[in-house]
């Protein structure tokens, strides 16, 4: 499947520190192959951290098919493999700030299901930010 894939060999035993704050503790999500802890992701979403500046890869966004993406890797709950998503800058920002449009969230959910995963395994706070129809309940304020 183009734009989303399971990544074997990115075991959860690797505890590389966050590239922003050097925190250790568990395998962090990765943006452009750089580990970033949840606190630093939240600071990015709130506009309280220096902006990301990563070189785009010549891949298509899994949501809008825009050419030029950044890889986002995350470790689904109770999964042996990581999942990697190719996202354009707009959809990466929307994902981090919990402001995905309903269509985008449903598209990601369907693609996760095709890989044998549920959205709740990836988006641990999903129920707090989106209703079952994918409508946003409490997005992070617009700071980008």
C-alpha positions in Angstrom: 0.0 0.0 0.0 1.5 3.3 -1.0 1.8 5.9 1.7 1.5 3.6 4.7 3.4 0.4 5.5 4.3 -1.9 8.4 8.0 -1.7 9.2 9.5 -4.8 10.6 12.8 -4.6 12.4 12.1 -1.3 14.1 11.6 -3.1 17.4 10.3 -1.4 20.4 13.5 -2.3 22.3 15.5 0.5 20.7 15.4 3.5 23.1 17.1 6.3 21.2 16.7 9.7 22.9 14.4 12.4 21.6 16.3 14.6 19.2 14.9 17.7 20.8 15.1 17.2 24.5 17.2 14.0 24.8 14.5 12.3 26.9 14.8 8.5 27.1 12.3 5.9 28.3 10.7 4.1 25.3 10.9 4.0 21.6 9.6 7.4 20.4 7.6 8.2 17.3 9.9 9.4 14.5 9.6 12.3 12.1 11.9 12.0 9.1 13.7 9.1 10.9 14.4 11.3 14.0 12.9 10.2 17.3 10.6 12.7 19.0 9.0 12.3 22.4 5.3 13.0 23.1 6.1 16.2 25.0 8.1 17.6 22.1 5.4 16.6 19.7 2.9 18.5 21.9 5.1 21.5 22.0 5.3 21.5 18.2 1.5 21.3 18.0 1.1 24.2 20.3 3.7 26.3 18.6 5.9 26.4 21.7 8.9 24.6 20.1 11.1 25.6 17.1 9.4 24.6 13.9 10.3 21.4 12.1 12.5 21.8 9.1 12.9 18.5 7.3 13.7 17.8 3.6 10.7 16.4 1.8 11.0 13.0 0.1 9.7 12.4 -3.5 6.8 10.3 -2.3 3.0 11.0 -2.4 1.0 11.9 0.7 -1.2 9.0 1.7 -4.1 11.4 2.2 -4.0 14.0 -0.6 -1.4 12.4 -3.0 0.6 15.7 -2.9 4.2 15.0 -4.0 6.7 15.7 -1.3 6.3 14.1 2.1 7.9 13.5 5.5 7.9 10.0 7.0 6.1 9.7 10.3 6.8 6.4 12.1 4.8 5.3 15.2 4.6 2.2 17.3 1.0 0.8 17.5 -0.1 -0.5 20.8 0.3 -4.3 21.0 1.9 -4.6 17.6 5.3 -6.3 16.8 5.9 -3.8 13.9 5.9 -0.1 13.6 3.8 1.7 11.0 5.2 4.4 8.7 3.1 7.0 7.0 4.1 9.4 4.2 2.5 12.7 4.9 2.7 16.1 3.3 3.6 19.0 5.6 0.0 20.1 5.9 -1.3 16.6 6.9 1.7 16.0 9.3 0.9 19.3 11.1 -2.8 18.3 11.2 -1.9 14.9 12.6 0.4 16.3 15.3 -2.1 19.0 16.3 -5.1 16.6 16.2 -6.8 18.6 13.5 -7.2 16.1 10.8 -10.2 16.6 8.6 -12.8 13.9 8.9 -12.0 12.5 5.5 -8.3 12.3 6.3 -8.9 10.5 9.6 -11.3 8.0 8.0 -8.9 7.4 5.2 -6.0 6.7 7.7 -8.4 4.5 9.7 -9.3 2.4 6.6 -5.7 2.0 5.6 -4.7 0.9 9.2 -7.5 -1.7 9.1 -6.1 -3.1 5.8 -2.8 -3.6 7.7 -4.6 -5.4 10.6 -4.5 -2.4 12.9 -7.1 -0.2 14.5 -7.0 3.6 14.8 -7.1 3.2 18.6 -3.8 1.3 18.5 -2.1 4.3 16.8 -4.1 7.3 18.1 -4.2 6.5 21.8 -6.2 9.7 22.6 -8.5 9.3 19.6 -11.7 9.2 21.7 -10.8 12.4 23.4 -10.3 14.4 20.2 -12.6 12.8 17.6 -16.1 11.3 17.8 -16.9 8.0 16.2 -17.8 9.7 12.9 -14.4 11.3 12.8 -15.5 14.9 13.7 -13.0 16.9 15.8 -14.1 17.4 19.4 -11.3 19.6 20.7 -8.5 20.5 18.2 -5.4 22.2 19.4 -5.7 26.0 18.7 -4.4 27.1 15.3 -0.7 28.1 15.9 1.0 27.1 12.6 
